[in-house]
Amino acid sequence: MNIQQQYDKYFSAGFVEFNQSDKSRKVMSNMYEHNYAKFLPRDKESSVLDFGCGAGQGLSWLKDRGYKNYLGVDISKEAVEFCKAKKLLVEKIDGPIVWLKKNKEKYNVIISNDVIEHIPKEDIIPTMSALYGALKKGGVMIVKTNNVSALTGARMRYWDHTHSTSFTEFSMMQVLKYAGVEEFNFYPFTFPLNKPTRIIRRLFQSILHAIWKFIYWLEYTLVPKIVHEYFFAVIKK
């Protein structure tokens, strides 16, 4: 079974079980609002691309925020069918790099959640370069991925069979610079503190992260700034 065949069966191989419930969609919508909203343009006519839209949770969030010119694209037949059943604007694409190059400087915003780690390593830099090329001048791109510097980094790298790699802040910086990106910043992907349990969880998480950074320091290695399970890059053009 080649990689395209795996993605065509990606949902039925287990992915949909984590993403089909209304509760899951609501949780992720709150997460996107908490982490991404401040980077989005106020103009609801802005063109927005969700690259590798998967189950459409990001698309649902964009739609609920009132963005009209959004589009989700994915190489997975099952993902596209799932999103269409949710009445979301989505398109199946073959050859993502070619498709992106045909849509040069078309989008005000590009969002890509948990996609880059699935891309074959030899295609990561060309894909990132093509994504950057599809962004309009003055636009913003958000790229989220798992963080191998986290305490759970090994699990995040290997929990999905279709992952080809994982990233640190440094390796992501390398990819972005190789792709010609000049302006970017990294942020931890965190949950909103909208429940007492989350406030308590954040407190213990902060303690654990401090200990984890201390372990890095003891090992005489570069201490990462972000040790959360996920982080994202905000790229400006």
C-alpha positions in Angstrom: 0.0 0.0 0.0 1.6 3.3 -1.1 1.3 6.6 0.8 -1.6 7.9 -1.3 -3.6 4.7 -0.7 -3.0 5.1 3.0 -4.4 8.6 3.0 -7.4 7.6 0.9 -8.2 5.2 3.8 -6.9 7.5 6.6 -10.3 8.1 8.2 -11.5 4.5 8.2 -8.1 3.5 9.6 -8.9 5.2 12.9 -8.5 9.0 12.4 -12.2 9.8 12.2 -12.8 8.2 15.7 -10.9 11.2 17.2 -12.5 13.9 15.1 -16.1 13.1 14.3 -17.8 14.2 17.6 -19.4 17.6 18.1 -17.5 17.8 21.4 -14.2 17.3 19.6 -15.0 20.0 17.1 -16.0 22.4 19.8 -12.8 21.8 21.7 -10.6 22.4 18.7 -12.6 25.5 17.7 -11.9 26.9 21.2 -8.2 26.1 20.8 -8.0 27.7 17.4 -9.8 30.8 18.7 -7.4 31.0 21.6 -4.2 30.5 19.6 -4.9 31.9 16.1 -7.6 34.6 16.3 -5.3 37.5 17.0 -3.3 36.7 13.8 -6.3 36.7 11.4 -7.4 39.8 9.4 -10.6 41.5 10.5 -11.9 41.6 6.9 -14.2 38.6 6.5 -13.8 38.8 2.7 -10.2 37.7 3.1 -9.2 34.6 1.1 -8.2 31.8 3.5 -6.7 28.4 2.6 -6.7 25.4 5.0 -4.0 23.3 3.6 -4.5 19.6 4.6 -7.9 20.3 6.2 -8.5 16.8 7.4 -11.8 16.5 9.3 -12.6 20.1 8.7 -12.3 21.4 12.3 -10.4 24.4 11.2 -12.8 25.0 8.3 -15.8 24.9 10.8 -14.0 27.5 13.0 -13.4 29.8 10.0 -17.0 29.4 8.8 -18.3 30.2 12.3 -16.1 33.3 12.5 -17.8 34.6 9.4 -15.1 34.1 6.8 -16.7 33.7 3.4 -13.8 33.0 1.1 -12.3 30.0 2.8 -11.3 26.8 1.1 -10.0 23.5 2.5 -7.8 21.2 0.4 -6.6 17.6 1.1 -5.2 14.7 -0.8 -7.4 12.2 1.1 -10.6 11.2 -0.6 -12.2 10.3 2.7 -11.3 13.6 4.3 -12.9 15.6 1.4 -16.0 13.5 1.5 -16.3 13.9 5.3 -16.0 17.7 5.0 -18.5 17.9 2.2 -21.0 16.0 4.3 -20.5 18.8 6.9 -21.3 21.4 4.2 -17.8 22.8 4.2 -16.0 24.3 1.2 -13.4 21.7 0.3 -11.5 20.4 -2.7 -9.5 17.2 -3.3 -6.1 17.9 -4.8 -3.5 15.7 -6.4 0.1 16.9 -6.4 -0.1 19.6 -3.7 3.1 21.4 -4.8 1.9 21.8 -8.4 -1.6 22.9 -7.2 0.0 25.6 -4.9 2.2 26.9 -7.7 -0.9 27.3 -9.9 -2.3 29.5 -7.1 0.6 31.8 -6.6 0.0 34.9 -4.3 -3.8 34.0 -4.1 -4.4 33.8 -0.3 -4.4 36.4 2.5 -4.2 33.6 5.1 -2.9 30.1 4.9 -3.4 27.7 7.8 -1.9 24.2 8.0 -2.6 22.1 11.1 -0.6 19.0 11.7 0.3 18.4 8.1 4.0 19.1 7.7 5.1 16.1 9.8 3.2 13.8 7.3 5.0 15.1 4.2 7.9 13.0 2.9 11.1 14.6 4.0 12.4 15.3 0.5 9.1 17.2 -0.2 8.9 19.3 3.0 11.0 22.3 1.8 9.5 22.4 -1.7 6.0 22.3 -0.1 6.8 25.0 2.3 8.2 27.1 -0.4 5.1 26.6 -2.6 2.9 27.5 0.4 4.8 30.7 1.0 4.5 31.4 -2.7 0.7 31.0 -2.6 0.5 33.7 0.2 -0.2 37.3 -0.9 2.1 40.1 0.1 1.1 41.3 3.6 -0.5 37.9 4.3 0.0 35.6 7.2 0.6 31.8 7.3 0.2 29.6 10.4 1.9 26.2 10.4 1.3 23.9 13.4 3.1 20.7 14.2 4.1 18.4 17.0 7.1 19.2 19.1 9.8 16.6 19.6 11.3 18.7 22.3 8.3 18.0 24.5 8.3 15.4 27.2 5.9 13.4 25.0 7.9 14.1 21.8 8.7 10.5 21.0 5.0 9.5 21.3 4.0 12.4 19.1 6.6 11.4 16.5 5.5 7.8 16.3 1.8 7.6 17.4 0.7 8.1 13.7 2.1 5.6 11.2 1.9 8.3 8.4 4.3 10.7 10.2 7.5 11.0 8.3 9.3 13.3 10.8 8.9 15.6 13.8 10.2 19.1 14.5 12.0 21.3 17.1 12.0 25.0 16.9 15.5 24.8 15.3 14.6 22.3 12.6 11.5 24.3 11.8 13.6 27.4 11.5 15.9 25.6 9.1 13.0 24.5 6.9 11.5 28.0 6.8 14.8 29.6 5.9 15.5 27.0 3.3 12.1 27.8 1.8 12.9 31.5 1.6 10.8 32.7 4.5 12.2 35.8 6.2 9.8 36.8 8.9 8.4 34.3 11.4 7.9 33.6 15.1 7.1 30.4 17.1 4.4 30.0 19.7 3.3 27.1 22.0 -0.2 25.8 21.1 -2.0 26.0 24.4 -5.5 25.5 25.7 -7.6 28.4 26.9 -7.9 28.9 30.7 -11.7 28.9 30.6 -12.2 26.1 33.2 -11.0 25.7 36.8 -9.5 22.3 35.8 -7.5 23.9 33.0 -6.1 26.5 35.4 -4.9 23.7 37.7 -3.6 21.7 34.8 -1.7 24.7 33.5 -0.1 25.2 36.9 1.2 21.6 37.1 2.2 21.8 33.4 4.3 24.9 34.1 6.1 23.1 36.9 6.7 20.0 34.7 8.0 22.1 31.8 10.4 23.9 34.1 11.8 20.5 35.3 12.0 19.3 31.7 14.0 22.4 30.7 16.2 21.9 33.7 17.0 18.4 32.5 18.0 19.8 29.1 20.3 22.2 30.9 21.9 19.4 33.0 22.6 17.6 29.7 24.7 20.6 28.5 22.5 21.0 25.5 20.5 23.9 24.0 17.5 24.4 26.2 14.3 24.8 24.0 12.1 27.8 24.6 9.0 25.7 23.8 8.4 22.3 25.4 4.7 22.1 24.9 3.3 19.1 22.9 2.5 21.3 19.9 3.9 24.6 18.6 3.1 26.7 15.6 4.9 29.2 13.3 3.4 32.5 12.4 4.8 33.6 9.1 4.4 37.0 7.5 5.1 38.1 4.0 
